[in-house]
């Protein structure tokens, strides 16, 4: 089939969209096109054709965010319409109106739900706190109305899948588990540095404050890699005493990420207990495990089940800097325990949490959609 994935907000080489989903579908024999808005031009990579509709406005400002949600989404939708795919697969909630428009044009549409957006809205710093519940309820009503009209829903977690199952007959969870070939390196423990790492988006609710505050009470350094998602936050963190122990690596490509994972001894995933995070499956958790590192994770019921079952790390209150420091010191002070937990995490990923099984789910969904396209054309 001719499949177009499209996004108005994500980077062209996004791990879930491009590296995992688009490449997996291209390898399965489909013609795959990815429509993005970044101003970097057209590209063909790993069998995927990338179409660029031009740069989107700076989303760090309210006006830029509004421009992306209006002008950019229109340009992306027009590009998809011009391509006339068999299936259009979109990845941003702001593109729901575009998805409905494409469905009315006779194109089969898949909505890829990365986050539980109504719960995510409750923690959006740029929405006034007093109106967040109203915005959340309004969006959930709109989203529930729309998903009934799409041909399939793909979700990043079983929790989100269960929310949509009563609303659409074709819902599948495709979890963000790691690609083992990309990240698993046989790095001897003794070759790793006495460092911890945090990978991914950096924000208050992702726990950066307590992490930095914990560092002066340890003998380690933090390898910090990812984009800062809030204006002024980095400057605030730089004023904390713990910043002197930070290796601020910026945004890394996948080779850079693999390098950080291979040289660090402990991975941190201490997101705050917001409604959107407590039932999430953060990719960084499984990347740390795949790399053979013990993890320090937020003590949420779902995460407790994963970490305790695998025996791969320690659980903490993510808002408690002394508890984070104590967990770091415990792991780095007991080499035998840390090695054992790291290997247990690696084995858990090899047996249960790898991308290969998730890719098979996605390819199977597209086989169903292909049969429906063939029936319609008969």
C-alpha positions, 0 to 999 in steps of 0.5 A: 500500500501507499502509506503516508505518516504525517506530523506537524509537531515532531522532528523528522527522525522521531524515534517512534514515528520514523525509526520504528513505525515508518521504517518497519512498514517500509521493510514490510514492503509498503511505500511509505512517505513521511510528511513533516514541517521543519524546513529541512527539505526532502529526503529519502532514508531507509526506504522512507520518502520524507516530504517537508512542507516548510518550517513551523513557527517557534512553538516555545511562544504562545503565538508560535504554538497557535500558528503551528496548530493552524497554518502548519496543520493546514499545510500538512493536510494539503500535502497528504491530500495531494499524495492520495495515499491508501492510508494516512497515519497521523501522530499529533492531536492537533491534526484530528481535524485534518484526519477527519477531513482526509476521512471525508475525502475517502482516505483511510485514517489511522490515529496514533495516540502517543499520550493520554492527552486529556490527562496531559492537559491537566499538567500543561504549564502554558494553560492557566491552571483554573481552566485546565479541567474544562479544556481537558474535558472538552478535548476528551469529548472531541477526541472520543467523537473523532476516534469513532470515525477513524479506521484504526487507533494505534496507542503507545500503551495498553492503558490508552488502548483500553480507553479507546477500545469501546469507541473503535473496533480496531485499536492496537497498542504498539508500545515504545520498546527499544530496538535492541540492535540499536542500543545493546552494546556489550560494554564491560561494567568496569569500562563504564564511568561512575556516572548516571544519566537522564535522556529525553525531554527536560521539564519540571514535571519530568523531575529535573529539579530534584535530580539536580538537587540530589547531585551535591549529595553524591560522588557522581556526575549526570549525563543530561541529554535532551531538549529543554521544553520550558522557557527559562528552566535551564537558567534556573537549573544552572543556579542550583549547586548540583549544576556543577556536576552536570554534563549538559550534552544537548540533543543527541542523535541515536549514536550519541544516545547509545554512547551515553547508555554504554558509558553510564552506570545508572539510568534515571526516570523520575517523572512526577506523578501527573495523571499522564505519567503514572500509567505511561511506559517511558521509552527511557526506562526500557532503553536503560534496561536494554543497555544493562543499567540499573534504573532509579524510577518513580514509585508508580504502581505500573512502574513498580510492577515492571521494575520489581518483576525484573529486579532491575532497579530502585523505586523512589519518590520522584519529588524527594531529592534526598531519596534520589541521592540515596538511591544513586549512592546505594547503586554506585556503592554496591557494584555487585548489586548494580551489575546484577540489576543491570543484567536482569533489566537487559534480560527482561527487555530481551524477553519481553520489552523489545520493538520486534514484537511491537513491529509485528503488531503494526504490520499485522494491523496494516495487513488488515487495512490492506484487505479492506482497501482491496475489498473496496477496490474489487 
